Amino acid sequence: MMNKMILVGAIIFGIGLFIQLITAKWSWRLGGYYKSKNKPLSLIGLCIIILGLVIIVMSAIANGQLKI
């Protein structure tokens, strides 16, 4: 069961990365840096990435795969 939760966390993490990918805009001023075309959607993507990482880490801790 816990491995399925880790998989769900990885899928959520992947969705967040995909959202960040579609909102990315590269600016070439001063050597280049990341900008977002849609800041609210980018913020939602960042929150989804954090949620996915929390699910993965907490499931791994509960399963005994990760010790802190």
HUZICOR-V791939 format. One line per field, one symbol per residue. ss: DSSP state (H for helix, E for strand, - for the rest). burial: I if it has 9 or more other C-alpha atoms within 8 Angstrom, else O. Layout:
ss = ???
burial = ???
This chain:
ss = -HHHHHHHHHHHHHHHHHHHHH-EEEE-HHH-EEEE--HHHHHHHHHHHHHHHHHHHHHHHHH-----
burial = OIOOIIIIIIIIIIIIIOIIOOIIOOOOOOOOIOOIOOOOIIOIIIIIIIIIIIIIIOIIIOOOOOOO
